[in-house]
Amino acid sequence: MSAFPLGFYQIDNLVQGHIPFALFTLEFPFEKIFKGEELKHLQRQVILISNIDQNEILSVIEQRGFKKDHPIVVLDEDGKKAAIVAEALEDMGYINASFVLDGFQSF
């Protein structure tokens, strides 16, 4: 399996469409890009983590009871570690795990 990479426009479509998803990320100033209702929607999706780490993310997923088909997006600085984590999640059966291609740099 291979986790699906998302670009900025796919993330923007999720936000503009108010589509539920879980966005695992480090601290990032989303308010510089999104405003109003879109920012509020995105902030409800964001799960801040201390490190892009498979075990930390999996722990949160299990604590919150996400189903295997819940959309999960991993965002890091450059997309490299996020791709590895998303791939690992997909290998564990999370069929909608993806990562942001080029990470924060794509914003």
C-alpha positions in Angstrom: 0.0 0.0 0.0 1.0 3.6 -0.4 -0.4 6.5 1.5 -2.0 9.1 -0.7 -0.2 12.5 -0.9 -2.3 15.6 -0.7 -1.3 19.1 -1.9 -2.4 22.4 -0.6 -5.4 22.5 -2.9 -6.8 19.2 -1.6 -6.4 20.4 1.9 -8.1 23.7 0.9 -11.0 21.7 -0.6 -11.4 19.8 2.6 -11.5 23.0 4.6 -13.7 25.0 2.1 -16.1 22.0 2.0 -16.2 21.7 5.8 -15.4 18.0 5.4 -14.5 16.2 8.6 -11.0 14.8 8.8 -8.2 14.5 11.5 -5.2 16.7 10.8 -2.2 15.6 12.9 0.4 18.4 12.9 2.9 20.4 14.8 2.1 24.1 15.7 1.5 26.1 12.5 0.0 29.5 12.0 -3.1 28.5 9.9 -4.7 31.9 10.6 -2.3 33.4 8.0 -3.9 31.3 5.3 -7.5 30.6 6.4 -10.0 33.1 7.8 -13.5 33.0 9.2 -15.6 29.9 9.1 -12.9 28.0 7.2 -10.3 28.7 9.9 -12.8 27.6 12.6 -13.5 24.4 10.7 -9.8 23.7 10.2 -9.1 24.3 13.9 -11.7 21.7 14.8 -9.9 19.2 12.7 -6.3 19.9 14.0 -4.8 17.6 16.6 -1.6 19.1 17.8 1.1 16.7 18.6 4.6 17.2 20.0 6.4 15.1 17.3 5.5 13.5 14.0 5.6 10.0 15.6 3.6 6.9 14.6 3.1 5.8 18.2 1.9 9.2 19.4 -0.5 9.5 16.5 -1.8 5.9 16.9 -2.3 6.5 20.6 -4.5 9.5 19.9 -6.4 7.7 17.2 -7.2 4.8 19.6 -8.1 7.2 22.5 -10.6 9.0 20.2 -12.0 5.9 18.8 -11.4 6.7 15.1 -12.7 4.1 12.8 -10.4 2.6 10.2 -12.0 4.6 7.4 -11.8 8.0 9.1 -9.8 10.5 7.0 -6.5 11.1 8.6 -4.0 13.6 7.3 -0.4 14.0 8.7 1.4 17.3 8.2 5.0 18.1 9.0 7.7 20.5 7.9 8.6 18.9 4.6 6.3 15.9 4.1 9.0 13.2 4.6 8.3 12.0 8.1 4.5 12.5 7.5 4.7 10.2 4.5 6.3 7.4 6.5 3.8 7.8 9.3 0.8 7.9 6.9 2.1 4.8 5.2 2.5 3.0 8.5 -1.1 3.9 9.5 -2.3 2.6 6.2 -0.4 -0.6 6.7 -2.3 -0.9 10.0 -5.6 -0.7 8.2 -6.4 3.0 8.3 -7.6 3.2 4.7 -7.9 7.0 4.5 -4.4 7.9 5.8 -2.6 10.6 3.8 0.1 13.2 4.2 0.7 16.7 2.9 3.2 16.6 0.0 6.1 19.0 0.8 4.6 19.7 4.3 4.4 23.2 5.6 6.3 24.3 2.6 3.3 23.7 0.4 1.3 26.4 2.3 
